[in-house]
Amino acid sequence: MAQPNVFVQIANDLRDQITAGDLPPGEPIPSENTLAKQYQTTRPTVRKGIALLKAEGLVVSSQGARAIVRPRPRVQMLSTGANFRDRRKTGKSNFNAEVAAQGARPEQRILSVELQPAPQEVAERLGLTEGEEVVVRRRLFLVDDEPMQLCDGYYPAALFAGTAVAEPRRIRGGVSALIEDPNGPVGQRITQFIEDLDVRMPTPDEIEDLSMPPGVPLARVWRAAHVADGSIVEVLDSRIPCDRHVFRYVIDVP
């Protein structure tokens, strides 16, 4: 009879092989029969061990098929002032330029663009009164056709209503290019980004929209763009599956 902790040992051993690269992404794990013989246990016990790995987002399976190591496409997002300026020169948004530089295919889908009252957490960041109107641009970012993040951009309607930001179309160079355009609605140089990162479990809608497997947490990143006069003209609310991104921040200390 199997010991109560055998399924945990199976999960631990397979996890170690996945982490070490001995079981690479897309590779099937050993069959239930093979694992049952190896650990001198039963198939139901083996299934419990595999279920632990599924809950951690390490393996996936379909009905009647062997579980495979979940492919984990990752994009490294590098955040430095110099990097932002270099990307801006290409005329592409920072996300598109970063992804393309890593040999992958980026896509940004505009889900909706609308005017709405500012939620409290957005109003506080933009220095507005709660309920004051903002332009909201909701987008889905993809890499090689896989959803990578949801990003909602908030902009004071007093500045951006009637501009390209309020239209459901792409903007060359991203909204930051329009912000810094001398003839644009702001006409100032972006001088600072401040990001607040929170990690939590995703909502059911986020799981569906981002095709997230069970057990994978979500990073919520608030980014505020400051311009030369100190005001904040853009707030981005990004929800990012934690198994698909590597964040790297370079902090220059004078």
C-alpha positions as a Python dict, from the first residue, in 0.01 Angstrom:
ca = {
    (1, 'M'): (0, 0, 0),
    (2, 'A'): (130, 344, -91),
    (3, 'Q'): (251, 569, 187),
    (4, 'P'): (54, 894, 229),
    (5, 'N'): (344, 1107, 110),
    (6, 'V'): (434, 916, -206),
    (7, 'F'): (238, 1152, -433),
    (8, 'V'): (426, 1446, -281),
    (9, 'Q'): (758, 1272, -351),
    (10, 'I'): (652, 1211, -711),
    (11, 'A'): (563, 1578, -751),
    (12, 'N'): (890, 1688, -589),
    (13, 'D'): (1103, 1465, -812),
    (14, 'L'): (926, 1572, -1131),
    (15, 'R'): (945, 1938, -1026),
    (16, 'D'): (1320, 1905, -975),
    (17, 'Q'): (1358, 1754, -1323),
    (18, 'I'): (1153, 2036, -1477),
    (19, 'T'): (1348, 2305, -1292),
    (20, 'A'): (1682, 2147, -1389),
    (21, 'G'): (1579, 2127, -1754),
    (22, 'D'): (1588, 1746, -1765),
    (23, 'L'): (1222, 1765, -1863),
    (24, 'P'): (1212, 2061, -2104),
    (25, 'P'): (901, 2259, -2204),
    (26, 'G'): (672, 2060, -2432),
    (27, 'E'): (819, 1728, -2321),
    (28, 'P'): (574, 1465, -2190),
    (29, 'I'): (635, 1350, -1836),
    (30, 'P'): (661, 974, -1775),
    (31, 'S'): (334, 788, -1809),
    (32, 'E'): (120, 702, -1509),
    (33, 'N'): (207, 335, -1548),
    (34, 'T'): (580, 412, -1560),
    (35, 'L'): (563, 632, -1251),
    (36, 'A'): (346, 379, -1065),
    (37, 'K'): (607, 108, -1125),
    (38, 'Q'): (897, 339, -1042),
    (39, 'Y'): (748, 443, -707),
    (40, 'Q'): (578, 110, -638),
    (41, 'T'): (243, 278, -600),
    (42, 'T'): (-93, 306, -774),
    (43, 'R'): (-205, 520, -1066),
    (44, 'P'): (-448, 721, -850),
    (45, 'T'): (-154, 814, -627),
    (46, 'V'): (47, 916, -932),
    (47, 'R'): (-243, 1132, -1051),
    (48, 'K'): (-243, 1315, -718),
    (49, 'G'): (124, 1400, -766),
    (50, 'I'): (63, 1523, -1121),
    (51, 'A'): (-234, 1727, -995),
    (52, 'L'): (4, 1915, -764),
    (53, 'L'): (219, 2011, -1063),
    (54, 'K'): (-88, 2120, -1259),
    (55, 'A'): (-193, 2342, -970),
    (56, 'E'): (153, 2503, -980),
    (57, 'G'): (125, 2565, -1354),
    (58, 'L'): (420, 2338, -1433),
    (59, 'V'): (238, 2077, -1645),
    (60, 'V'): (-74, 2072, -1860),
    (61, 'S'): (-280, 1792, -2008),
    (62, 'S'): (-585, 1730, -2222),
    (63, 'Q'): (-843, 1457, -2191),
    (64, 'G'): (-688, 1117, -2257),
    (65, 'A'): (-339, 1255, -2326),
    (66, 'R'): (-21, 1242, -2120),
    (67, 'A'): (69, 1552, -1924),
    (68, 'I'): (345, 1764, -2074),
    (69, 'V'): (576, 2023, -1925),
    (70, 'R'): (403, 2353, -1985),
    (71, 'P'): (576, 2574, -2242),
    (72, 'R'): (676, 2894, -2065),
    (73, 'P'): (747, 3168, -2318),
    (74, 'R'): (916, 3454, -2136),
    (75, 'V'): (978, 3813, -2231),
    (76, 'Q'): (1237, 4018, -2049),
    (77, 'M'): (1128, 4376, -2002),
    (78, 'L'): (1425, 4602, -1934),
    (79, 'S'): (1347, 4932, -1762),
    (80, 'T'): (1603, 5210, -1781),
    (81, 'G'): (1581, 5570, -1891),
    (82, 'A'): (1839, 5515, -2165),
    (83, 'N'): (1653, 5207, -2288),
    (84, 'F'): (1327, 5403, -2307),
    (85, 'R'): (1496, 5673, -2516),
    (86, 'D'): (1659, 5418, -2748),
    (87, 'R'): (1327, 5247, -2808),
    (88, 'R'): (1152, 5578, -2871),
    (89, 'K'): (1393, 5653, -3158),
    (90, 'T'): (1266, 5347, -3346),
    (91, 'G'): (912, 5488, -3367),
    (92, 'K'): (782, 5172, -3198),
    (93, 'S'): (626, 5136, -2857),
    (94, 'N'): (859, 5010, -2586),
    (95, 'F'): (680, 4674, -2557),
    (96, 'N'): (691, 4608, -2931),
    (97, 'A'): (1055, 4708, -2959),
    (98, 'E'): (1162, 4497, -2661),
    (99, 'V'): (978, 4188, -2784),
    (100, 'A'): (1104, 4222, -3142),
    (101, 'A'): (1461, 4263, -3015),
    (102, 'Q'): (1426, 3921, -2849),
    (103, 'G'): (1328, 3754, -3176),
    (104, 'A'): (956, 3725, -3105),
    (105, 'R'): (648, 3873, -3272),
    (106, 'P'): (461, 4137, -3069),
    (107, 'E'): (101, 4244, -3114),
    (108, 'Q'): (-117, 4495, -2934),
    (109, 'R'): (-492, 4461, -2972),
    (110, 'I'): (-709, 4755, -2879),
    (111, 'L'): (-1007, 4615, -2690),
    (112, 'S'): (-1187, 4943, -2629),
    (113, 'V'): (-1138, 5319, -2599),
    (114, 'E'): (-1388, 5520, -2398),
    (115, 'L'): (-1451, 5815, -2169),
    (116, 'Q'): (-1544, 5724, -1814),
    (117, 'P'): (-1532, 5863, -1459),
    (118, 'A'): (-1195, 5802, -1298),
    (119, 'P'): (-1192, 5522, -1037),
    (120, 'Q'): (-1056, 5634, -702),
    (121, 'E'): (-716, 5461, -733),
    (122, 'V'): (-669, 5615, -1079),
    (123, 'A'): (-786, 5962, -976),
    (124, 'E'): (-541, 5962, -684),
    (125, 'R'): (-250, 5878, -911),
    (126, 'L'): (-343, 6139, -1173),
    (127, 'G'): (-417, 6409, -915),
    (128, 'L'): (-783, 6428, -1019),
    (129, 'T'): (-1100, 6432, -816),
    (130, 'E'): (-1278, 6097, -806),
    (131, 'G'): (-1529, 6077, -1090),
    (132, 'E'): (-1351, 6330, -1310),
    (133, 'E'): (-1347, 6205, -1667),
    (134, 'V'): (-1055, 6012, -1812),
    (135, 'V'): (-987, 5850, -2146),
    (136, 'V'): (-938, 5475, -2101),
    (137, 'R'): (-749, 5268, -2359),
    (138, 'R'): (-784, 4894, -2291),
    (139, 'R'): (-539, 4668, -2473),
    (140, 'L'): (-429, 4307, -2487),
    (141, 'F'): (-59, 4245, -2549),
    (142, 'L'): (45, 3923, -2723),
    (143, 'V'): (374, 3757, -2811),
    (144, 'D'): (369, 3502, -3092),
    (145, 'D'): (-13, 3497, -3060),
    (146, 'E'): (-5, 3411, -2686),
    (147, 'P'): (-168, 3657, -2444),
    (148, 'M'): (99, 3820, -2228),
    (149, 'Q'): (-70, 4106, -2047),
    (150, 'L'): (-378, 4321, -2014),
    (151, 'C'): (-302, 4692, -2005),
    (152, 'D'): (-548, 4973, -1930),
    (153, 'G'): (-417, 5324, -1990),
    (154, 'Y'): (-582, 5622, -1816),
    (155, 'Y'): (-544, 5982, -1941),
    (156, 'P'): (-702, 6306, -1814),
    (157, 'A'): (-989, 6390, -2049),
    (158, 'A'): (-914, 6760, -2007),
    (159, 'L'): (-588, 6699, -2195),
    (160, 'F'): (-658, 6405, -2422),
    (161, 'A'): (-1026, 6414, -2524),
    (162, 'G'): (-1043, 6487, -2897),
    (163, 'T'): (-687, 6360, -2960),
    (164, 'A'): (-562, 6033, -3111),
    (165, 'V'): (-557, 5887, -2759),
    (166, 'A'): (-937, 5897, -2755),
    (167, 'E'): (-963, 5709, -3086),
    (168, 'P'): (-959, 5327, -3120),
    (169, 'R'): (-645, 5313, -3332),
    (170, 'R'): (-274, 5264, -3293),
    (171, 'I'): (-47, 5560, -3229),
    (172, 'R'): (297, 5559, -3386),
    (173, 'G'): (554, 5532, -3109),
    (174, 'G'): (283, 5481, -2849),
    (175, 'V'): (111, 5743, -2639),
    (176, 'S'): (448, 5855, -2500),
    (177, 'A'): (536, 5989, -2847),
    (178, 'L'): (219, 6199, -2847),
    (179, 'I'): (289, 6322, -2494),
    (180, 'E'): (633, 6447, -2598),
    (181, 'D'): (523, 6588, -2933),
    (182, 'P'): (580, 6969, -2911),
    (183, 'N'): (252, 7015, -3098),
    (184, 'G'): (65, 6758, -2891),
    (185, 'P'): (-176, 6800, -2599),
    (186, 'V'): (104, 6797, -2337),
    (187, 'G'): (414, 6908, -2523),
    (188, 'Q'): (653, 6810, -2245),
    (189, 'R'): (932, 6560, -2206),
    (190, 'I'): (865, 6254, -1990),
    (191, 'T'): (1112, 6274, -1702),
    (192, 'Q'): (1019, 5983, -1477),
    (193, 'F'): (820, 5663, -1450),
    (194, 'I'): (715, 5532, -1110),
    (195, 'E'): (593, 5174, -1088),
    (196, 'D'): (408, 5000, -805),
    (197, 'L'): (397, 4621, -828),
    (198, 'D'): (154, 4395, -646),
    (199, 'V'): (133, 4016, -679),
    (200, 'R'): (-197, 3838, -626),
    (201, 'M'): (-402, 3552, -763),
    (202, 'P'): (-600, 3633, -1082),
    (203, 'T'): (-973, 3682, -1109),
    (204, 'P'): (-1181, 3438, -1320),
    (205, 'D'): (-1200, 3697, -1602),
    (206, 'E'): (-822, 3746, -1598),
    (207, 'I'): (-768, 3369, -1607),
    (208, 'E'): (-989, 3347, -1917),
    (209, 'D'): (-853, 3655, -2097),
    (210, 'L'): (-488, 3560, -2037),
    (211, 'S'): (-527, 3181, -2077),
    (212, 'M'): (-372, 3126, -1735),
    (213, 'P'): (-335, 2773, -1593),
    (214, 'P'): (-429, 2697, -1232),
    (215, 'G'): (-189, 2806, -962),
    (216, 'V'): (-13, 3086, -1150),
    (217, 'P'): (-16, 3424, -971),
    (218, 'L'): (-63, 3756, -1146),
    (219, 'A'): (149, 4069, -1117),
    (220, 'R'): (-40, 4397, -1123),
    (221, 'V'): (184, 4686, -1221),
    (222, 'W'): (74, 5048, -1186),
    (223, 'R'): (298, 5284, -1383),
    (224, 'A'): (271, 5663, -1362),
    (225, 'A'): (441, 5884, -1623),
    (226, 'H'): (567, 6220, -1492),
    (227, 'V'): (649, 6510, -1725),
    (228, 'A'): (879, 6810, -1685),
    (229, 'D'): (641, 7026, -1480),
    (230, 'G'): (592, 6741, -1230),
    (231, 'S'): (242, 6645, -1334),
    (232, 'I'): (130, 6290, -1408),
    (233, 'V'): (-32, 6254, -1749),
    (234, 'E'): (-59, 5876, -1790),
    (235, 'V'): (-135, 5587, -1558),
    (236, 'L'): (-104, 5230, -1686),
    (237, 'D'): (-271, 4940, -1505),
    (238, 'S'): (-108, 4620, -1634),
    (239, 'R'): (-201, 4265, -1529),
    (240, 'I'): (73, 4018, -1614),
    (241, 'P'): (93, 3640, -1561),
    (242, 'C'): (399, 3573, -1346),
    (243, 'D'): (510, 3275, -1554),
    (244, 'R'): (561, 3478, -1875),
    (245, 'H'): (774, 3778, -1786),
    (246, 'V'): (1111, 3857, -1639),
    (247, 'F'): (1131, 4211, -1503),
    (248, 'R'): (1469, 4380, -1489),
    (249, 'Y'): (1517, 4725, -1342),
    (250, 'V'): (1847, 4906, -1375),
    (251, 'I'): (1889, 5179, -1114),
    (252, 'D'): (2166, 5429, -1176),
    (253, 'V'): (2293, 5569, -848),
    (254, 'P'): (2474, 5906, -889),
}
